[in-house]
Amino acid sequence: MTQDQSIPIRKRAVHFDLVRFIATFMVVQLHVATPWLWRELDVNSGFWITCLIFDTFGRVGVPIFLMISGALLLSKEESYPSFFKKRFVRVLLPLVFWTIVYEIKIIADHHYLKGGVEWSTLYSVMKNPFTGPVYDHLWFLYMIVGMYLVTPFLRRIIPVLRKQDLYYLLGLWVFSNVFLPLVYNYTTFKLGLSIPVVTSYLGFYVLGYYLMQYQFNAKQIKIAWITFAVSYIVNILLVWMDSNQHDKVDIFYLSHHRPAIFVQAVAAFILLEHYAMKAFANFSEKKYKLLAYLGSVTFGIYLLHPLIIELFEGVFMGIIGIYPPAMTTAPVITIPITAIIITSITMGIVTLMQKTPFLKNFV
């Protein structure tokens, strides 16, 4: 691994649009597979194991998002006002808009299931966005707002750290967020102190910046492939063994901070960045436009796709009734095909929203 001074930052930054799009697709297929992981009670069935394989594969999507953000944002120079104006408008407006959209969905679901919603119970049905996300996937926006709050400060610190300082910071993060939760899960030991600064997702953010500085040779890429494959298989085996031991679905090892997921995510980031750079080595205007388009729709796809997944399942499960047989018969085919369909539909809607003066502010 050598520090790469030969590739212009603009060229390196643009290829991340492709990496971001791939990570977004991984999240979509994760959310297609995960509900079925919980619907199947037999954790030894081929169907359940297939869903677990796809679920585990998609778990690295969010860490990759964070590593991309760290790689791009920690290497820039901006004033505080400029930074907050750009990032918080980009995140807070969509957060407010989609919170309202998903609140309406929650009320509509309650109306459908309960046969109506009285005004007196309306407030109790709604969720309080000040205490957390009203819909599961919106947690990412809350987390990224927190990361943005410290980014201007991190920009002053991270680039001037010596290697040993950076290793020490990342080591503290791994100890606090990867190692200790593992100890706590299997023992009664509790560490009676907290370690400031190393918040739960800081490590991925800083790792993105660190890894972007280097060019990996062919041997190191092969090692990354082996590391990814081994950690991926280990993840699947650990979840399967835990679920068998407890005779129910147990996803403790699928957290972003479990050792094998952490290693899998870092290896995936290295591989995706390497091959994205290689694929777009000839930096033509046509390729630039393609990358820019893919990058522009990823945020909207992430925000919208749960609605499309539920609509898809509602139509093909509830009305036509063909989705469950197709899924249970051939999940290895149905899951990726469904993910492609959901991504394509969502991409189309997001593209239309981007062309609408009012709605473009929310995707």
C-alpha positions in Angstrom: 0.0 0.0 0.0 1.6 3.3 -1.1 0.4 6.8 -0.7 -1.1 7.9 -4.1 -0.2 11.4 -5.2 -0.7 10.9 -8.9 -4.5 10.9 -9.1 -6.2 14.3 -9.0 -8.7 14.7 -6.1 -11.5 15.7 -8.5 -11.1 12.4 -10.5 -10.9 10.4 -7.3 -14.0 12.1 -5.9 -16.2 11.5 -8.9 -15.7 7.7 -9.0 -17.2 7.5 -5.5 -20.6 8.2 -7.2 -20.4 4.7 -8.6 -19.3 3.2 -5.3 -22.2 5.0 -3.6 -24.7 3.7 -6.1 -23.5 0.1 -5.6 -23.8 0.5 -1.8 -27.3 1.9 -2.2 -28.3 -1.2 -4.2 -26.8 -3.3 -1.5 -29.0 -1.6 1.1 -32.1 -2.1 -1.1 -31.5 -5.8 -1.5 -30.8 -6.0 2.2 -34.3 -4.5 2.9 -35.8 -6.9 0.4 -34.3 -10.0 2.1 -34.5 -9.0 5.8 -38.3 -9.3 6.3 -38.2 -12.8 5.0 -35.4 -13.7 7.3 -37.8 -12.9 10.2 -40.9 -14.6 8.6 -39.2 -18.0 8.3 -39.2 -19.8 11.6 -36.9 -22.7 10.6 -33.4 -21.3 10.8 -32.0 -24.4 9.2 -34.1 -24.2 6.0 -32.5 -23.5 2.7 -34.8 -20.5 2.3 -33.8 -18.9 5.6 -30.1 -19.5 4.9 -30.4 -17.9 1.4 -32.1 -14.9 2.9 -29.3 -14.7 5.5 -26.7 -14.8 2.7 -28.3 -11.7 1.0 -28.9 -10.0 4.3 -25.3 -10.3 5.3 -24.0 -9.1 2.0 -26.1 -5.9 2.3 -25.0 -5.0 5.8 -21.8 -3.2 4.5 -23.8 -0.6 2.6 -24.1 1.9 5.4 -20.5 1.7 6.5 -19.5 2.3 2.9 -21.7 5.4 2.8 -19.8 6.7 5.9 -16.4 5.9 4.5 -17.2 7.7 1.3 -18.4 10.8 3.3 -15.2 10.7 5.4 -13.1 10.4 2.3 -14.7 13.3 0.6 -15.5 15.7 3.4 -12.4 15.4 5.6 -10.2 16.3 2.7 -11.9 19.6 1.9 -11.4 23.1 3.2 -14.5 25.2 3.8 -15.6 27.8 6.3 -18.1 26.8 9.0 -21.0 28.8 7.4 -20.3 27.4 4.0 -20.1 23.8 5.3 -23.3 24.0 7.4 -25.3 25.7 4.7 -24.5 23.1 2.1 -24.8 20.0 4.3 -27.7 20.8 6.6 -29.9 22.1 3.8 -29.1 18.9 2.0 -30.0 16.7 4.9 -32.5 18.6 7.1 -35.0 19.5 4.4 -35.3 15.9 3.2 -35.4 14.7 6.9 -38.4 17.0 7.6 -40.2 16.1 4.3 -39.7 12.3 4.6 -40.6 12.4 8.3 -44.0 13.8 7.3 -44.4 11.3 4.5 -43.7 8.4 6.7 -45.9 9.8 9.5 -48.7 9.9 7.0 -47.9 6.3 6.1 -48.0 5.2 9.7 -51.4 6.8 10.1 -52.7 5.2 6.9 -51.4 1.8 8.0 -53.2 2.2 11.3 -56.4 3.3 9.6 -56.2 0.2 7.3 -55.5 -2.2 10.2 -57.8 -0.7 12.8 -60.6 0.4 10.5 -60.1 4.1 11.2 -58.2 6.6 13.3 -60.1 8.9 15.6 -58.7 12.4 16.2 -58.3 11.6 19.9 -55.9 8.8 19.1 -54.1 10.5 16.2 -51.3 11.8 18.3 -50.6 8.4 20.0 -50.4 6.8 16.5 -47.8 9.3 15.3 -44.2 9.2 16.4 -42.2 12.0 17.9 -39.3 12.8 15.5 -37.4 14.7 18.2 -36.8 11.4 20.1 -35.7 9.5 17.0 -36.6 8.5 13.5 -40.2 7.8 12.7 -39.3 5.1 10.3 -36.4 2.7 10.7 -34.2 3.7 7.7 -34.3 7.4 8.6 -31.9 6.7 11.5 -29.1 7.2 9.0 -30.0 10.9 8.6 -30.0 11.4 12.4 -26.6 9.8 12.6 -25.1 11.7 9.6 -26.3 15.1 11.1 -24.3 14.2 14.2 -21.3 13.4 12.1 -21.7 16.7 10.2 -21.7 18.6 13.5 -18.2 17.5 14.2 -16.8 17.5 10.6 -15.5 21.1 10.5 -13.6 20.3 13.7 -12.3 16.9 12.5 -11.0 18.7 9.3 -8.6 20.7 11.4 -7.3 17.6 13.2 -7.4 14.5 11.1 -5.2 15.7 8.1 -2.4 16.8 10.5 -2.3 13.6 12.6 0.8 11.5 12.4 0.3 7.8 11.3 0.7 6.6 14.9 -1.8 9.1 16.1 -4.3 8.0 13.5 -3.7 4.4 14.4 -4.2 5.1 18.0 -7.5 6.9 17.4 -8.8 4.0 15.2 -7.5 1.5 17.7 -9.5 3.2 20.5 -12.6 3.2 18.3 -12.2 -0.5 17.5 -11.7 -1.3 21.2 -14.7 0.7 22.3 -17.1 -0.1 19.6 -16.1 -3.5 18.1 -14.3 -5.4 20.9 -16.1 -4.3 24.1 -19.7 -5.1 22.8 -18.4 -8.6 22.0 -17.1 -9.0 25.6 -20.3 -7.6 27.0 -22.4 -10.1 25.0 -20.6 -13.1 26.4 -19.6 -12.1 29.9 -20.9 -10.1 32.8 -17.9 -7.8 32.7 -18.7 -4.1 32.3 -16.1 -1.4 31.9 -16.8 1.4 34.3 -15.6 4.2 32.1 -16.5 5.8 28.8 -14.0 6.8 26.1 -14.8 10.3 24.8 -14.5 11.2 21.1 -14.7 7.7 19.7 -18.4 7.7 19.0 -20.1 4.6 17.4 -19.6 5.6 13.7 -16.5 7.8 13.8 -14.2 5.0 12.9 -15.8 4.4 9.5 -15.8 8.1 8.8 -12.1 8.4 9.5 -11.2 5.2 7.8 -12.7 6.5 4.6 -10.3 9.5 4.6 -7.3 7.3 5.5 -7.9 4.6 2.9 -8.5 7.2 0.2 -4.9 8.4 0.6 -3.4 5.1 -0.7 -3.1 3.1 -3.9 -3.3 -0.7 -3.4 -1.2 -3.0 -5.5 -2.4 -6.3 -7.1 -1.3 -8.4 -4.2 -3.1 -6.3 -1.7 -6.3 -6.4 -3.8 -6.1 -10.2 -3.7 -5.7 -10.1 0.0 -8.7 -7.8 0.2 -10.8 -10.3 -1.8 -9.7 -13.1 0.5 -10.5 -11.0 3.5 -13.9 -10.0 2.2 -14.8 -13.6 1.4 -13.6 -15.0 4.7 -15.3 -12.4 6.8 -18.5 -12.8 4.8 -18.6 -16.5 5.3 -17.7 -16.1 9.0 -20.6 -13.6 9.4 -23.1 -16.1 7.9 -21.8 -19.0 10.1 -21.9 -16.9 13.3 -25.5 -15.8 12.7 -26.6 -19.3 11.8 -24.9 -20.8 14.9 -26.4 -18.1 17.2 -29.8 -18.6 15.7 -29.6 -22.4 16.1 -28.4 -22.0 19.7 -31.4 -19.8 20.6 -33.8 -21.5 18.3 -34.8 -18.2 16.8 -33.4 -15.5 14.5 -30.5 -13.8 16.3 -28.7 -11.0 14.4 -26.2 -9.9 17.0 -23.4 -10.5 14.6 -25.0 -8.5 11.8 -24.5 -5.1 13.6 -22.2 -2.7 11.7 -19.8 -2.9 14.7 -19.3 -6.6 15.0 -15.7 -7.7 14.1 -16.5 -9.7 10.9 -19.0 -7.0 9.5 -16.4 -4.3 10.3 -13.7 -6.3 8.4 -16.1 -7.1 5.5 -17.1 -3.5 5.1 -13.5 -2.2 5.0 -12.5 -4.9 2.5 -15.6 -4.0 0.4 -14.7 -0.3 0.4 -11.2 -1.0 -0.7 -12.3 -3.3 -3.5 -15.1 -1.1 -4.8 -12.9 2.0 -4.8 -10.2 0.2 -6.6 -12.4 -1.2 -9.3 -14.4 2.0 -9.7 -11.1 3.9 -10.3 -10.0 1.2 -12.7 -13.3 1.2 -14.6 -13.2 5.0 -15.1 -9.5 5.5 -15.7 -10.3 7.2 -19.0 -12.1 10.2 -17.7 -14.5 11.1 -20.5 -17.3 13.6 -20.3 -19.8 10.8 -21.0 -18.6 8.8 -18.1 -18.6 11.8 -15.9 -22.3 12.5 -16.7 -23.2 8.9 -16.0 -21.4 8.9 -12.7 -22.9 12.3 -11.7 -26.4 10.9 -12.5 -25.9 7.7 -10.5 -24.5 9.8 -7.6 -27.4 12.2 -7.7 -30.1 9.6 -7.3 -28.6 7.5 -4.5 -29.9 9.7 -1.6 -33.4 9.7 -3.0 -33.4 6.0 -3.6 -32.3 5.4 0.0 -35.1 7.7 1.3 -37.9 6.3 -0.9 -37.2 2.6 -1.4 -39.0 1.3 1.8 -42.3 2.7 0.5 -41.8 1.1 -2.9 -40.8 -2.3 -1.3 -44.0 -2.3 0.8 -46.1 -1.2 -2.1 -44.5 -4.0 -4.2 -45.2 -6.6 -1.6 -48.7 -5.3 -1.0 -49.5 -5.6 -4.7 -47.8 -8.9 -5.4 -48.6 -10.5 -2.1 -52.0 -9.2 -1.2 -53.7 -8.7 -4.6 -51.9 -10.9 -7.1 -50.5 -13.4 -4.6 -47.5 -14.5 -6.7 -44.7 -13.0 -4.7 -44.6 -15.4 -1.7 -44.5 -18.5 -3.8 -41.8 -17.0 -6.1 -39.7 -16.0 -3.0 -40.0 -19.2 -1.1 -39.4 -21.4 -4.3 -36.3 -19.6 -5.6 -35.1 -16.8 -3.3 -31.6 -16.8 -4.9 -33.3 -15.5 -8.0 -36.3 -13.6 -6.6 -34.3 -11.5 -4.1 -31.9 -9.9 -6.6 -34.5 -9.5 -9.3 -36.9 -7.8 -6.8 -34.0 -5.5 -5.7 -33.3 -4.6 -9.3 -37.0 -3.8 -9.9 -37.3 -1.8 -6.7 -34.1 0.1 -7.5 -35.2 0.9 -11.1 -38.7 2.0 -10.0 -37.3 4.2 -7.2 -34.7 5.6 -9.5 -37.3 6.6 -12.0 -39.5 8.3 -9.4 -36.4 10.1 -7.9 -35.4 11.3 -11.4 -38.9 12.7 -11.9 -38.8 14.4 -8.5 -35.5 16.0 -9.4 -37.1 17.6 -12.4 -39.9 19.1 -10.3 -39.0 22.5 -8.8 -40.5 21.9 -5.4 -39.8 18.2 -4.9 -36.2 18.3 -6.1 -35.2 19.8 -2.7 -36.1 16.5 -0.9 -34.1 14.0 -2.9 
